[in-house]
Amino acid sequence: MHFHNARGVFTVKHRFFPRYVSFIVALFVFTTATFAQDFGTVRGRIHDAHTGDPLPNANVVLGGTKQGAVSGAQGLFTINRVPPGEYRLQATYVGYEADVRTITVTSDEDVFVHFDLREDFFQIQEIVVTATRTDKLMEDVPVVTEIVTRAEIEEKGAEDLSEVLEDRPGIAIESGTTGNRFLYMNGVDSRRILVLVDNVPLSGKLNNRVQLNVIDADKIDHVEIVKGPGSALYGSDAMGGVINIITKDYGQHLIIETNGRAGSNDLYSGNLSVSGGKKDLNYLLNIDHFREGFDQGASEIEIEKTLSSSVNGKARYTHPDIGNLEVRGEYRQDEQTSESAFMGGISDNRVNIENVNSSFVWNRAVSGRLQLQLTGYYADNFRTYESLQQGSASLDTTTDELYGFKSDFAAIPLEKVKVDFGFDLSSNDYENERLPGVQSRQQTGAFTQVETDMIRNLTLTFGGRYDKITDIEGYFSPRMSAMYTFSSGLKLRGSYGAGFRAPSFIELYSDFPIPIPGMPLRVVGNPDLKPEKSLGGNLGFEYRWNSLLLVNATAFHNKFKDMIVDYESGPMTYSYLNVESATFKGTELQARLYLLPNFTTTLSYNFTDIAQKEEDVAFSKISPHTASLRIVYGLLKNRLKFSLRNQWFSERDILAVSGHSGNLSRVKKDAHNEIDMTLSYTANEYLRLRLGATNLTDHTDKDYGPYVGRRFFFGFQTTFQKD
């Protein structure tokens, strides 16, 4: 009996023993595979398709995962612990076309991928923010937008923002009497163009205009240009368009870069930039110095010396729960000495400007359907203008303090509906001897924008903004835009909206004499001025063929009402007036050809017609016809690049002050060409040399400019990067 029970037990154990052993073996195999063999590694290299140079700081992402990497100084990248499977691996780099490869990862093996990226000559993969106030790819933006890339800025060796923009279609750069440079865009004066730096407004305007030459090109990553009324998103000043300067981004590794430039007219400039990152913290520091001798901004004014120095920086902290926290700051000092001659009298002048700009940005994705960004900013500009003439001296000082807050919320309530909304608050304190006491102004604005692509191939965006400014009636600015995609290479874009500009402190309250010997001119404000208003838009198509040809054609129309202009209100007295109407209309054509790997061509033409009832007001007209040609030719695998830029300006009308009476007379300025050339050589990954000439044909006009002829410059750029 005992033997029988023992045998039964043995029989039961014998029956389950193989299963038990099999389970242990299976568990061991699974555990071993999981911890030892279930991951592969993706490695690779990213190069420029034409030069073969490595592309550092390129982003590589495994589709459908959160895994990725950033390439080092030699273009190498590594993604560890990748589960076995098939993936789409995408490589992206600023200014280059994205490339996607399908890869298969197996256990305990390396996959090597070599990317040869090609320059994105058409810029469709660039991320822009200005047109819709949210991040979008250029190809998806429903509003006509232009972009000036960092590659183009370096190609021409631009020194400041005015040189960056000077050969863009529809943009004309003019010099002021103190040598400062301003712009006209599609005929619209720059006082009606909103200029932002990293989405933040600037203080320190001169005659209500941002001085383009005080914004260093060395700190610019790219510039976004949106033409037409933009007050539906940005409020006052965006009547004719918005120009947004986006500064350089952070490096993922330590990057030290220097730029130097020397040339005609005692030109010397230098720049040092240091950026990098470690774990969740990124930083950037930029130091710049500029000096130039003889220049001229008007026939009566000779600029003897210009000096400027600046230091700016920013830092960003990233946390998965908090989001991105970023702080930015800049201090800049500009000094200029000049000599002016009016009616036989000689004046020695000195201008000194101190400018501080700072901002704080918090950006966080609350969920997959809600993103928020909050921005606080502060800017302070102090300007002194001292003039010594015939033994007497005059001093004019201006303090312009601006601070504010901006909020942006992006929500996706439905699958194909996106809503953007937010509000802006700002306060501006302005003090000048030409005004009675300190003038203050508060502005409050709220906006909303809805975007939908529920209809196949059609993207619609509509919204508006309401603004209330101290002592000025509230104003609502609507806008609607649309983009229809006929095919991957053919798109139609259009927008229509309203804009406005509040009268400036000077236009409202000024009362001062113009210090010109023998000409007792006076300028007085007009407290009855109303805000300027605009209503208009543009319609254009874009055609792209096989990454070889891109054609853009745009028609624009912008009608201004109650436009504020200078006019002669009495003998030797000038003031400001709301003109009944002025209409800016025209067409713009641009073609880009990329037929050869080392040869690119850009052709553009702009026609602008300005219809105005008040013919006697002091409104200078731009050239109605302008055209430009840009050729870039690369040799030695694009290490040696030749760039030629030709601008043609048709005959135009100019209103000028004539004689002792101060009366205005209309004169003609002849058509002319301006040609610039740059030759750059990339010696290695550390050194790039540049040689250039501006106004190559030495064209000058002693009465109306350009006043200074041909100039030459030599420059260098060094880059050191540590993995």
Buried (B, 14 or more C-beta within 10 A) or exposed (E): EEEEEEEEEEEEEEEEEEEEEEEEEEEEEEEEEEEEBBBBBBBBBBBBBBBEBBBBBBBBBBEEEEBBBBBBBBBBBEBEEBEBEEBEBBBBBBBBBBBEBEBEBEEEEEBEBEBBBBBBBBBBBBBBBBBBBBEBEBBBBBBBBBBBBBBBBBBBBBBBBBBBBBBBBBBBBBBBBBBBBBBBBBBBBBBBBBBBBBBBBBBBBBBBBBBBBBBBBBBBBBBBBBBBBBBBBBBBBBBBBBBBBBBBBBBBBBBBBBBBBBBBBBBEBBBBBBBBBEEEEBBBBBBBBBBBEEBBBBBBBBBBBBBBBBBBBBBBBBEEEEBBBBBBBBBBBBBBBBEBEBEEBEBBBBBBBBBBBBBBBBBBEEEEEBBBBBBBBBBBBBBBBBBBBEEEEBEBEBBBBBBBBBBBBBBBEEEEEBBBBBBBBBBBBBBBEBBEEEBEBEBBBBBBBBBBBEEEEBBBBBBBBBBEBEEBEEBEBBBBBBBBBEEEBBBBBBBBBBBBBBBBBBBBBBEBEEBBBEBEBBBBBBEEBBBBBBBBBBBBBBBBEEBEBBBBBBBBBBBBBBBBBBBBBEEBEBBBBBBEBBBBBBBBBBBBBBEEEBEBBBBBBBBBBBEBEBEEBBBBBBBBBBBBBBBBBBEEBBBBBBBBBBBBBBEBBBBBBEEEEBEBEEEEBEEBEBBBBBBBBBEEBEEBBBBBBBBBEEEBEEEBBBBBEBBBBBBBBBBEBEE
